Amino acid sequence: MSTTTLATVPPPQVQPIPWRSLAWVIWRRQRTTTLTILGILGLLAIYLLVSGLQMRSAWSTVQACTPVHSSACQFAWENFRNAHSNPGIVSAVFIFAPLLIGAFAGAPLIGRELETGTFRYAWTQGVGRLRWAVALLVPGAIAVAVLTGAFGALIAWHDHPLWEADVASRLQASEFPTTGIAIVGWSLAAFSLGVLAGYLWRRVVPALATAIGIGFGLALATSKLRFRYIAPLRTKSLDFVTGSQTVQQWWEKAGAVVSGRDLNIALQSAGIQQIDVGNGGKTTVTASPSNGVDPITYLLQHGYQQWTSYQPSSRYWQFQWIEFGWLTALAVLLLAATFLLIRRRDA
């Protein structure tokens, strides 16, 4: 009697889906969001191009005017400043643009998969959750960085005449985070916040609200701390370098800081009615119209000295690289946390 031995057939090995095919599937799923963002950026770019060409033409007229200190040239400069120094609500759109672009691009990537339940199919068809996440997030982060970098360059081109005219400083809070490479850092941070919030909430709308809210709070805190990246310079001059950003102003006498109350007492004898301590540490004094006494001259003649701490415009790129560095590091940490959660926790 013979015995027949059946050979064991090895199970077929499942080959992972090629990256090219995976990219095509992801594009099909995310094309609506991508095209919407591109459309909005395109409209803003058209506005910037048209407005920027008009502004540059007006600034060229001011620069060509001679003699510089004539009344006609001063009138041309005033017209330029009044026409272009207050862009209105459009400026607010540009300030929030990196946060909105990053959040709207990042929140749906994982959040929509979990909200609609399609992850059960996508993560089990020879792809795997980590491979799918890499295919989603890495191209998304690169696209966000490229788009916002180009958008920031266009804003800088648009605002350059304002910087030259000293109507706006590129260090001020409404300009700095929307130009240079800082805008890339902010968009990546918002993107990573949206991705992580999408995974934790498993809903797109709450993830968007969370990413935008945290991003706004972070931006507000940074605007107050940005000028501490490098110790500010100090000067006694009332006319310091053009384009510099004032950090704080105060008065001293004999090396001691003088409060607004003490200045008021000192100015009473000169008939000066009011002293105002404004925002940002700036101290301004207002003379009584009845006697015409200049308060600044009076204080300087009586041993008081005004000090100003400021950041020169030459530090713009140093600040840009510092801000881009810590924002990018934050984005990497948030994305790493997302990958870790996807790997270790059940979907």
C-alpha positions as CSV (number, residue, x, y, z in Angstrom):
1,M,0.0,0.0,0.0
2,S,1.5,3.3,-1.1
3,T,1.1,6.7,0.7
4,T,0.5,9.8,-1.3
5,T,2.1,13.0,0.1
6,L,0.5,16.3,-0.8
7,A,2.9,19.1,-1.2
8,T,2.1,22.2,0.8
9,V,1.3,25.1,-1.4
10,P,2.7,28.4,-0.1
11,P,0.2,31.2,0.3
12,P,0.3,33.8,-2.4
13,Q,2.2,36.9,-1.4
14,V,0.2,40.1,-1.6
15,Q,2.2,42.8,-3.3
16,P,1.6,46.3,-2.0
17,I,-0.1,48.8,-4.2
18,P,2.4,50.9,-6.2
19,W,2.9,54.4,-5.1
20,R,1.9,55.7,-8.5
21,S,-1.5,54.0,-8.3
22,L,-1.9,55.1,-4.7
23,A,-1.3,58.7,-5.7
24,W,-3.9,58.5,-8.4
25,V,-6.5,57.2,-5.9
26,I,-5.6,59.9,-3.4
27,W,-5.9,62.6,-6.1
28,R,-9.3,61.4,-7.0
29,R,-10.5,61.6,-3.4
30,Q,-8.9,64.9,-2.6
31,R,-9.2,66.8,-5.8
32,T,-12.3,68.8,-4.7
33,T,-10.5,70.3,-1.7
34,T,-7.3,70.9,-3.8
35,L,-9.1,72.7,-6.6
36,T,-11.1,74.8,-4.1
37,I,-7.9,76.0,-2.4
38,L,-6.3,76.7,-5.8
39,G,-9.3,78.6,-6.9
40,I,-9.4,80.8,-3.9
41,L,-5.6,81.5,-4.1
42,G,-6.0,82.2,-7.8
43,L,-8.6,84.9,-7.0
44,L,-6.4,86.4,-4.3
45,A,-3.4,86.3,-6.7
46,I,-5.3,88.3,-9.3
47,Y,-6.2,90.9,-6.8
48,L,-2.6,91.2,-5.6
49,L,-1.3,91.5,-9.2
50,V,-3.8,94.2,-10.2
51,S,-3.5,96.1,-6.9
52,G,0.3,95.7,-6.8
53,L,0.7,97.1,-10.4
54,Q,-1.5,100.1,-9.5
55,M,0.5,100.7,-6.3
56,R,3.9,100.5,-8.0
57,S,2.7,103.0,-10.6
58,A,1.6,105.4,-7.9
59,W,4.9,104.9,-6.0
60,S,6.9,105.5,-9.2
61,T,5.1,108.8,-9.6
62,V,6.1,109.8,-6.0
63,Q,9.7,108.8,-6.6
64,A,10.0,110.8,-9.8
65,C,8.7,114.0,-8.2
66,T,11.3,116.7,-7.7
67,P,12.2,118.6,-5.7
68,V,11.5,116.1,-3.0
69,H,10.5,118.6,-0.3
70,S,8.2,120.7,-2.5
71,S,4.5,121.0,-1.7
72,A,3.6,119.1,-4.9
73,C,5.8,116.2,-3.9
74,Q,4.5,116.2,-0.3
75,F,0.9,116.2,-1.7
76,A,1.7,113.2,-4.0
77,W,3.2,111.3,-1.1
78,E,0.2,112.0,1.1
79,N,-2.1,110.8,-1.7
80,F,-0.1,107.6,-2.0
81,R,-0.2,106.9,1.7
82,N,-3.9,107.6,2.0
83,A,-4.8,105.5,-0.9
84,H,-2.7,102.4,-0.1
85,S,-1.9,102.4,3.6
86,N,-5.3,100.9,4.7
87,P,-6.2,97.8,2.6
88,G,-9.2,97.1,4.8
89,I,-10.7,93.6,5.2
90,V,-8.4,92.2,2.5
91,S,-5.5,92.6,4.9
92,A,-7.2,90.4,7.4
93,V,-7.7,87.7,4.8
94,F,-4.0,87.7,4.1
95,I,-3.1,87.5,7.8
96,F,-5.3,84.4,8.2
97,A,-4.4,82.9,4.9
98,P,-1.6,80.5,6.0
99,L,-3.8,79.2,8.9
100,L,-6.8,78.7,6.8
101,I,-4.9,77.1,3.9
102,G,-3.1,74.7,6.2
103,A,-6.2,73.8,8.3
104,F,-8.5,73.3,5.3
105,A,-5.9,71.1,3.6
106,G,-5.0,69.0,6.7
107,A,-8.3,68.5,8.6
108,P,-10.1,66.4,5.9
109,L,-7.2,64.1,5.0
110,I,-7.6,61.7,7.9
111,G,-10.8,63.1,9.4
112,R,-12.9,62.5,6.4
113,E,-11.7,58.9,6.1
114,L,-12.8,58.3,9.7
115,E,-16.0,60.2,9.5
116,T,-17.3,58.4,6.4
117,G,-15.9,55.0,7.4
118,T,-14.0,54.6,4.1
119,F,-10.8,53.9,6.1
120,R,-12.1,50.3,6.6
121,Y,-11.7,49.8,2.9
122,A,-8.7,52.0,2.2
123,W,-6.5,50.7,5.0
124,T,-7.1,47.0,4.2
125,Q,-6.6,46.8,0.4
126,G,-2.9,45.9,0.3
127,V,-2.0,49.4,1.5
128,G,-1.9,49.5,5.3
129,R,-2.8,52.4,7.4
130,L,0.8,53.8,7.7
131,R,1.4,53.6,3.9
132,W,-1.9,55.3,3.2
133,A,-1.1,58.0,5.8
134,V,2.3,58.7,4.2
135,A,0.7,58.9,0.8
136,L,-1.8,61.3,2.1
137,L,0.2,63.6,4.4
138,V,3.7,63.9,2.7
139,P,2.4,65.2,-0.7
140,G,-0.2,67.3,1.2
141,A,2.5,69.0,3.3
142,I,4.7,69.6,0.3
143,A,1.8,71.1,-1.7
144,V,0.8,73.4,1.2
145,A,4.4,74.6,1.6
146,V,4.9,75.3,-2.1
147,L,1.5,77.1,-2.5
148,T,1.9,79.3,0.6
149,G,5.6,80.0,-0.3
150,A,4.5,81.3,-3.7
151,F,1.6,83.3,-2.2
152,G,3.9,84.9,0.4
153,A,6.4,85.9,-2.3
154,L,3.5,87.6,-4.2
155,I,2.4,89.4,-1.0
156,A,6.0,90.6,-0.5
157,W,6.1,91.9,-4.1
158,H,2.7,93.6,-3.6
159,D,3.7,95.4,-0.3
160,H,7.3,96.3,-1.3
161,P,6.4,99.9,-2.2
162,L,4.8,100.3,1.2
163,W,8.0,99.2,2.8
164,E,10.1,101.6,0.7
165,A,7.8,104.5,1.6
166,D,7.9,103.5,5.3
167,V,4.1,103.4,5.3
168,A,4.4,99.8,6.6
169,S,7.2,97.8,8.2
170,R,7.9,94.3,7.1
171,L,8.4,93.4,10.8
172,Q,4.9,94.5,11.9
173,A,2.4,91.8,12.9
174,S,0.3,92.2,9.8
175,E,3.2,91.8,7.4
176,F,5.8,89.5,8.9
177,P,3.9,86.1,9.1
178,T,2.5,86.5,5.6
179,T,5.8,87.0,3.8
180,G,9.2,85.3,3.5
181,I,9.4,81.8,4.8
182,A,7.4,82.4,8.0
183,I,4.2,81.9,6.0
184,V,5.4,78.4,5.0
185,G,6.0,77.6,8.7
186,W,2.6,78.8,9.7
187,S,0.8,76.9,7.0
188,L,2.7,73.7,7.9
189,A,1.8,74.1,11.6
190,A,-1.9,74.6,10.7
191,F,-1.8,71.7,8.4
192,S,-0.3,69.3,11.0
193,L,-2.8,70.7,13.6
194,G,-5.6,69.9,11.2
195,V,-4.4,66.4,10.5
196,L,-4.0,65.5,14.2
197,A,-7.3,67.1,15.1
198,G,-9.0,65.2,12.3
199,Y,-7.7,61.9,13.7
200,L,-8.7,62.7,17.3
201,W,-12.1,64.2,16.5
202,R,-12.8,61.8,13.6
203,R,-14.9,64.6,12.2
204,V,-13.9,67.3,9.7
205,V,-15.8,70.4,11.0
206,P,-14.6,70.1,14.7
207,A,-11.1,69.4,13.4
208,L,-11.2,72.6,11.3
209,A,-12.4,74.6,14.3
210,T,-9.8,73.2,16.6
211,A,-6.9,73.8,14.2
212,I,-8.0,77.3,13.4
213,G,-8.6,78.2,17.0
214,I,-5.3,76.8,18.3
215,G,-3.5,78.3,15.3
216,F,-5.0,81.7,16.0
217,G,-4.0,81.5,19.7
218,L,-0.5,80.5,18.8
219,A,-0.3,83.4,16.3
220,L,-1.5,85.9,18.9
221,A,1.0,84.7,21.5
222,T,3.8,84.8,18.9
223,S,3.0,88.4,17.9
224,K,3.7,89.4,21.5
225,L,6.9,87.4,21.8
226,R,8.4,87.6,18.3
227,F,10.6,90.6,19.1
228,R,12.2,88.7,21.9
229,Y,13.9,86.3,19.6
230,I,16.9,88.6,19.6
231,A,17.5,91.3,22.3
232,P,16.2,94.6,20.9
233,L,18.4,97.6,20.4
234,R,18.1,100.8,22.4
235,T,18.4,104.4,21.3
236,K,17.9,107.9,22.7
237,S,17.2,109.3,19.3
238,L,13.6,110.2,18.4
239,D,14.3,109.4,14.8
240,F,15.8,106.0,14.4
241,V,16.3,103.7,11.4
242,T,13.5,103.7,8.8
243,G,11.5,100.5,8.7
244,S,12.4,99.5,12.3
245,Q,9.7,98.2,14.7
246,T,9.3,99.9,18.0
247,V,9.2,97.4,20.9
248,Q,8.8,99.8,23.9
249,Q,9.3,103.4,24.8
250,W,9.9,104.9,28.3
251,W,11.3,108.0,30.0
252,E,14.1,108.1,32.5
253,K,15.7,110.7,34.8
254,A,19.0,110.1,36.4
255,G,19.0,106.5,35.3
256,A,15.6,105.7,36.8
257,V,12.4,105.0,34.9
258,V,9.8,107.7,35.3
259,S,6.1,106.8,35.3
260,G,3.3,108.6,33.5
261,R,2.1,110.0,36.8
262,D,5.5,111.5,37.6
263,L,5.7,113.0,34.1
264,N,2.3,114.6,34.6
265,I,3.5,116.2,37.8
266,A,6.7,117.5,36.1
267,L,4.7,119.0,33.2
268,Q,2.1,120.8,35.3
269,S,4.4,123.8,35.9
270,A,4.7,124.2,32.1
271,G,1.0,124.3,31.6
272,I,0.8,121.0,29.8
273,Q,-2.5,119.4,30.5
274,Q,-2.2,115.8,29.4
275,I,0.1,112.9,29.0
276,D,-1.0,109.7,27.3
277,V,0.6,106.3,27.8
278,G,-0.3,104.4,24.7
279,N,-0.2,100.7,23.6
280,G,3.0,98.8,23.0
281,G,4.9,100.7,25.7
282,K,4.8,104.0,23.7
283,T,4.7,107.1,25.8
284,T,3.3,110.3,24.1
285,V,2.7,113.7,25.6
286,T,0.2,116.3,24.4
287,A,0.8,120.0,24.9
288,S,-1.9,122.5,25.9
289,P,-3.0,124.5,22.8
290,S,-3.2,127.6,24.9
291,N,0.5,128.0,25.6
292,G,2.1,126.1,22.8
293,V,4.8,124.6,25.0
294,D,6.5,121.6,23.3
295,P,6.4,118.8,26.0
296,I,9.3,116.8,24.5
297,T,11.6,119.8,24.5
298,Y,10.6,120.8,28.0
299,L,11.3,117.3,29.4
300,L,14.7,117.1,27.6
301,Q,15.7,120.5,28.9
302,H,14.8,119.4,32.5
303,G,16.9,116.3,32.6
304,Y,14.5,113.7,31.3
305,Q,15.5,111.3,28.6
306,Q,13.2,109.2,26.3
307,W,14.4,105.7,25.4
308,T,13.2,103.5,22.6
309,S,13.9,99.8,22.3
310,Y,13.4,98.6,18.7
311,Q,14.2,95.8,16.2
312,P,15.9,97.0,13.0
313,S,14.5,96.0,9.7
314,S,17.9,94.4,8.9
315,R,16.9,91.5,11.2
316,Y,14.0,90.5,9.1
317,W,15.5,87.4,7.6
318,Q,17.0,86.3,11.0
319,F,13.5,86.5,12.5
320,Q,12.1,84.7,9.5
321,W,14.4,81.7,9.8
322,I,13.9,81.5,13.6
323,E,10.1,81.5,13.2
324,F,10.2,79.1,10.3
325,G,12.5,76.8,12.3
326,W,10.3,76.3,15.4
327,L,7.1,76.2,13.4
328,T,8.4,73.5,11.2
329,A,9.7,71.6,14.2
330,L,6.3,71.8,15.7
331,A,4.7,70.6,12.5
332,V,7.0,67.6,12.4
333,L,6.3,66.7,16.0
334,L,2.5,66.9,15.4
335,L,2.7,64.7,12.3
336,A,4.9,62.2,14.1
337,A,2.3,62.0,16.9
338,T,-0.4,61.4,14.2
339,F,1.7,58.6,12.6
340,L,2.3,57.1,16.1
341,L,-1.4,57.1,17.0
342,I,-2.4,55.6,13.6
343,R,0.1,52.8,14.1
344,R,-0.7,52.0,17.8
345,R,-4.4,52.6,18.2
346,D,-7.3,50.9,16.7
347,A,-9.1,52.9,14.1
